[in-house]
């Protein structure tokens, strides 16, 4: 926190950290990128000393600056008169009296003007009492109400009720009596972050330019602000404070469909499937598509990558076509024999098992890299015409994904991808290695909300029975195919 609010006292920072640690996971302030983006906005809203977040928005304005400050009520003829009468008469000097600040706030956010109407301010002192407060400066009666509703829903045991505290339309609450506690300031900021799903925009970090991600969040907080460039600069500092560039949760998308001659992912933007053929999954299924005994049953022999029917599949490396058939469990399949196994193994990633505690493993019994290596693609919609031994190059399109091989249909279209040293089906992890050591896939934590919703949408289409795919292959055995 010292790296964020540089002018705040140690006492404030310790209290702030206490409540952030208490509530941050509940309100999805739990990754490097989410923290960096949240605090980049908070610095702008509360200042580097946290004072305005606790004290409340200041209306100590010079008379000629009220309209320029974005307070549109003062752009009208009446508003200009109010500004000249009650605003500070000198640019610098004595602080404007509290009485005058109350008058200005009630005019700026009063029910007579669009802003106040949008805030559903109705009381004579709602503009002042419900002015900006908290780590993200929530403003207006309606915002205080929805923030309180969110707090009641997510952390009902907090005992905090900011709506009741400031609901006093007949009386202007003094600055001294209107201070927020640190817990109130934290909860209002976190609830604002949560209710508008700002975290989902922060999760785009790494998939687009920093400034664009910041702007997506600014569009939620204050779309018409003139401080975008300042907020972008804040983020460049907070991303260093929270080590965003080295955070394991940040996934930087590879350029699609442009092989480098050494490796191409089996599908573009690979991410593990969250739903199984039956439709079960979501967060509960976040590890079901991984390699090993990750489904509390027999060992899963590959990596399941979400892909809508018709998605291109690629040759990951140079190789030759070893097998191409329709299988009663895997549907349409193709197997590629790797041309240079030693070079293939040299590109093995420094992958850390994500769900070791539920059975994810590095390799199966009898796996060896001292021999041939094969790549296996299953549940395909169709496979391009190939003959045994035909050469393929890294990045060549081999066919397209589908839902084939599941009798009765599947609700979860995906590519089943395996890497093995001996061709045999239906033997679990035998002779296989975890594909996650070669495919840089997005796990549940790395997937954006849009990506998760995309998977859910496909699941909600219901079961589709495409047992053999659109272009069913002859069910060859290996020797027949080789002939």
PyMOL commands that set and color helices and strands:
alter all, ss='L'
color gray80, all
select helices_A, chain A and resi 10-23+32-46+51-55+72-75+77-86+98-108+114-118+126-129+141-154+156-158+162-166+182-195+198-202+210-222+228-241+244-246+282-285+341-346+356-358+435-437+449-460+478-482
alter helices_A, ss='H'
color red, helices_A
select strands_A, chain A and resi 303-306+312-314+319-327+331-338+374-383+391-392+397-401+414-420+432-433
alter strands_A, ss='S'
color yellow, strands_A
deselect
rebuild
show_as cartoon
